């Protein structure tokens, strides 16, 4: 009797501990793995494709472009592996997660009434990667269920991959609503941005602020923006999302360059580089202790987003959520803006002002004012770099 009570308590304690760990597990750890998978496939492929374009229409340029396109369409697989590895899953399950992520990326085409394999292959031929949110949802669902028996049988080599594939059949219907939700949000962006210049400016500012916060928080701003900017709606309205991408990259840069400059007295050159072309996510521990330290960057993102819309700068889907990280956003601005025929002066001013000068100047000015008021103190933004 005592053993039964003890078992019940033990199960209850395990359940409570699991539920408490869910937010960190699903939205920090898993998103971190997702971001890594995204970077080694879609982001790296996008950078390589840009370099291939510079090399030109010759053997080397064309071959690099083919390699880049292969990397981009493998986004779902990269996300699957990244998530499973971050969650420290069984090795065989990590490899199987590549398939789960790939299926999830195309969940909207695999449901009943979807486009099916023909549409998927056509889109892959155009180097389209699918939807990262679909890859995330289906991977999380499948690996969490399969882990329940992974490593507990002598037939893992068969049961784990087959379990992933069978569960993926139902998983596409779990992932599809999330993809649809992203597409509905994309439709809302199309309506608002096309509603007139004043509304477009307001929406541009909102996008810049939200994307900047998402970049600094323990989420994957790159994945979120890719999901929006490669949605079905975005594919039929590329100009709208290139404009929105310009605001998004400006907002992300406002946080990266903003924190890099505002915290220079604490973190010196190491902090300037690690945040400026690395990630402002390094400030998360400090933000958790004192959220107000993010205010200068939020204000900077308002001005950066405003100027980005006024200058009509554009950005690619892969660059919109990256900011100045690895200079991916900068290359994305050049690529999309040149393709859209934006005047060279606007492009240069947009890059200089929206990605560097405004984020640095506004964040520094506001943070210095807050330091004088005692709202930010020395050490509040210190990093171990």
N, C-alpha and C positions, 0 to 999 in steps of 0.2 A: 504493500500500500504506500509506504513511504517512498519507495523507488518510483512508483507511478507519479506521485505528486512532484518528486524531484525532476522527473522527465518532463512533466507539463511545465514546470517553472523554467526548466532549461530551454524548452521550445519557445515559451513566451518571451524569455530574455533574448533569445536569438532573433525572434521576429521583430522585437522592438529595436534591437541593435541594427538590424537590416534596414528597417524603415527610416531610422535616424540617419543612416549612411546614404540613403537614396539620393538626396539632392547633390551631395558631393560626388557620388559615384556616377550619376547620370548626366549632370550638367557641368561638372568640372573635369573629372578624370576622363570620362568618355569623350567630351568635347575636345580635350587636349589631344587625345589620340586621333580624333577626327581631323583636327587641324593639321597634324603631322602627315596623315595620309593624303590630305588635300594638297599639301605643299609639294610632296614628292611626285605627285602625278600632274594635276591640273595646273598648279602655279608654275612648277618647273617647266612643264610643257609649253605653257604660254610664253615664258621668258625665252625658251629655245626657239619657238616659232617666230618671235620677234627678231631674234638674231639671224635666223634663216632668211627672213625677209630682207635684212640688211645685206646679206651675202649675195642674194640675187637668184635669178632663174638659171642655175647651173647644177652640176651633179652634187656638189657639197651642200649648197643651199637647199635643194630639193630633198636630199636624203635627210638632212637635219629636220626639215619640215615634216617628213613622214614619221620620223622618230618622235617629234614633238606631238604630233596628232595621236600617235599610239599612247603616249603618256597621258594625254588629256582624256581619252576615252576610258582609260583604266582608273579613273577617279573613284568610282564606286568600290572597286577592289581595294584600292589604297585605303579608303575610309574604313572598310570592313576590317582589314588587318590592323590598322591603327587603333581602332576602338578595342578589338579583342586583345591586342597586346597591352594597351594601357590598363585594361581591366584584369591583366595577369591570368588570362584563360589558359586552358590546356593547349599544348603546342599544336596538336592536330586540329583543335577547334579554331586556333588563330589562322591556320592555313585555309580552313573551310570558310572562315568569315569573309575571305576574299570573294567567294562566290555569292555569299549572302549580300554583301555590299553592292556588288555588281547588279544583282537582281533588284535590290531595293531602289537603286538609282533609276531603274526603268519600270517601277511598279505601276505607274499610270498607264503604261502601254501593255502591261501583262494582265490587268484585270479583265473581266468579261466585258466585251464591247470596246476594249482598248485597241490601239493600232496593231499590236502584235509584233512578231519578230521582223516582219518586213519593214515596219516603221523604225524599229530600233536599229536595224542594220543601215538604213538610209541615213538616220541621224548620226550614227557612228561614222559613216563615210564622210559626213560633213564635220567631223571632229567635235561633235557635241557630246558632253560628258554625262548627261542625265541629270537627276536631281540629288544633291548631297543630303538633303533632309530625308528623302526616301531611303537613301543608303544607311543613314544613321538609325532611323526608326526600325527598319527591318533587321539590321545587324544586332541592335540591342535586344530585340525580341527573341531572335533565333539563338544567339549565344547564351542568353540567360536561361533559356529552357533546356538547351542541349547540355549545358554545364551540369544540370541535375544528375545526369548519368555518365558524363564524360569521365574516363579514368576508373570507372567502377565495373567495367566488363572486359572480357578478353577479346571482344569483337569491335573495339573502338575504331579500328582502321576502316571498318565498314559502316558501323552504326552512327558515328559522328558525322561524316560527310553526307550520308543518306538522310540522317535526321535533319540536317541543315536544309537540304534540298526539299524535303517533304514539307517542313515547316514554312519554307519560303512561299509555298503555294498559298497558304492562308495569310502569311505575312504581308504579301503585296496588298491585301485588302485593309490591313492595319496601317500600312505606310501611305496608301493612296489618299486618305482624307487630309493628311498633313501636306502632301504635295498640292492637293486641290486648294487648301487654305492659303498656301503661298501664292498660288495662281490668282486667287480672288483678291489678295492684297496687291498683286501686280496690276490687276485690272483697276483697282482703286487709284493706284499711282498714275495710270494712263489717263483716267478721267480728270484727276486734279491737275496734273501737269498741263493738260490740254485745255484747262478751263480759263486760261488767261495769264498774262504776265505776272500780275500781282499774286495770284494763287500759286503760280509756279515758283515764285521767289519764296513764299512762305513754306511750301512743301520742301523746297531745296534746303532751307534752314533746318526744318524738322528732321530731314534725312541725315544731314550732317551731324546734328546733335545726337540722334539715336545711334547712328553707326559709330560715332566716336566713343560713346559709352560702351557699346557692345564690344568694341575692340579692346578696351581697357579691362572690362570685366572678364571673368573666366569662361567666356563663350568663344565660339569661332565666328568672328565678324565676316571673315572671308567666305566661309561656307554659307552663312546666312545670305550674304549678298549674291553669291553665285547662284543659290537656289532661286532668288527673286529675279535676277537678271538673265537667267537661262530658262525661265518658266515658259510655258506654251504662249502665254500672253506676250512675254518679252520678245519672243522670236518673231512675232508679227508686228511688234512696235519697237524695233531696235533703237531708233533715234531717241525715243522717250527715256529708255533705260540707260543710254549712253549719257544723256544729260543728268539723270538722277545719279549715275555713277560718278560724275564729276563732283557733285555735292557730297556723295558718300566718301570719296577718297579725301576730300578736303577736311571733312569732319574727323576722319581717322588720323590724318596728319596733324590736326590740331592737338590731339592728345599725345601723340608720340613726340613731336617736336616741342610741344608745350611743356610736357613733363621734363624732357631732356634739358631745356633751357631754365625752367623755373626751379629745378632742383640742382642746378650746376654747382652752387656754393657747397652743397653737401656731397655730391657725387662726382664732381670734377669731370675730366675727359672720359673716364670709363663709363660713367652714367650717361654722358652725352651721347656716346656711340651706342651703348646697349639699348637705350630707350629710343634714340632718334632714328636709327635704322634697324633696330631689333624689335622691341615691343614695350609699350607702356604697361603691359600686364605685370611687369616687375613691381609696380606700385600697389598691387592688390593688397598685400599685408598692411601697408600703411593706410590705404583707403578704408579698410575694414576697421582700423583703429580710429581714423579721423576722416570721415567721408568728405568733409568740407574742402580738403586739399584738391579735390577734383574740380572745384568750381571755376578756377581760372581757365582750365582747358575746355570746359563746357561753354564758357563765354567766348573763347577763341573760336570754337567750332561754329558758333552763330555767325560771326563775321566772315570766317573762311567759306562757309557754305553760301552766304549771301553773295560774296564776290565771285565765287565759282559759277553761280547761276548767271550773274550779270555779264561775266566774260564768256559765257557759253562754252566752257571747257567740258570735255567729255572724258569718259573713262571706260575701259573694258570691264566685263563681268568679273574677271579674275583679279583685276586691280582695285576695284571699288572698295572692297573691304580690307585692303592691305595697308593703306596709308603709305608711309615711306619705308615700311618694312622691306628690307632687301632692295629698295628702290623699285619694287614691283608696281606700285601705284603710279610712280612717275612715268615709267615706260608705258603703262596702261593709258595714261593721259595722252602721251604723244601718239600712240597707236590709234586710239579712238578719235582724237581730235583731228589728226591729219586726214584720216579716212572720211570724216564728216565735212571736211573742207573749212574747218575753223581757221581764221587768219593766223599766220605765224606769230604776230605780235600778241594776240590774245592767248595763244598757247604758252608763249614764253612768260608773259605776265601772270598767267594762271598758275603755272608751276612755281614761279618765284614767290608770288604773293600768297597763294592759297596753301601751298605745301610747306613753305618755310617762313617767310617774313611775318605774315599775320599770326600764325600759330606761336611763333617765338615772341613777337612784340606784345601781343595782347596777353598771353599767358604770363609773361614776365612782369608786365605792368600791373596786372591784377594781383598776382601772387605777392609782389613787393608791397602793394597797398595792404594786403591782408596780413603780411608780416608786421607792418607798422602798427596795424590795429591789434596785433596779438592773436589773430585768428589762426595764423600759421606760424609755427615756431621752428627754430633750427633743429634739425633732426627728424622732423615730421615726414620728410620725403627721402630719408637716407636709405640707400641700398647696399647690399653686400656685393659690390662689384670690384 
